Amino acid sequence: MNPPLILASSSPYRADLLRRFGLPFTIRRPDVDESALPGESPRDTTLRLARLKAATIAADHPEALVIGSDQLASLNGAALGKPLTLPAARAQLARLSGQSVTFHTAVCVIDPATSSLHVQEVPCEVAYRTLDAARIERYLAREPALDCAGATKIEGLGIAMARHVRCDDPTALIGLPLIALTELLAACGVEVP
């Protein structure tokens, strides 16, 4: 019998993705500071935060298998988080116009049987079309994406903002890399399906 499964996240996107596995799970919101450390790369930030989110919840639920995940977009080495406001979303999309952006998505699973951490990062490259102000406004009017890194919901209308997407795991771009997670769960003795 598998241990209880907990998703350490407040993201509805991650919960929707995890439901694809058909495994019962609960959701707990980790209360962690998501600020990058001085000199920390976006990739390293996502890896650290995925581990921290999982560990924070595992500390209160030592019997559970806990999944933590984090994502940041990176443009020329600079992190782009969630814009949260329309002006910030406009500015992010204008900055992304004609650029290639790497989305770093990390996932961590803590195994209660061994107290071990299993972690993996999945990068995805998105090349953006040239985005003029009118296109940005039309997009944001239909899909604000204020809670998405890079102000783009690639699984929705945001796909029209891209010239191409290169990634080994398309679910990583949405926020939880299910291919990697399948491997990490298997390492903990949980088979999907």
Secondary structure, DSSP 8 states (H G I E B T S, - for coil): ----EEEE---HHHHHHHHTT----EEE---------TT--HHHHHHHHHHHHHHHHHHH-TTSEEEEEEEEEEETTEEE----SHHHHHHHHHHHTT-EEEEEEEEEEEETTTTEEEEEEEEEEEEE----HHHHHHHHHH---TTSGGG--TTTGGGGGEEEEEES-HHHHHT--HHHHHHHHHHTT----
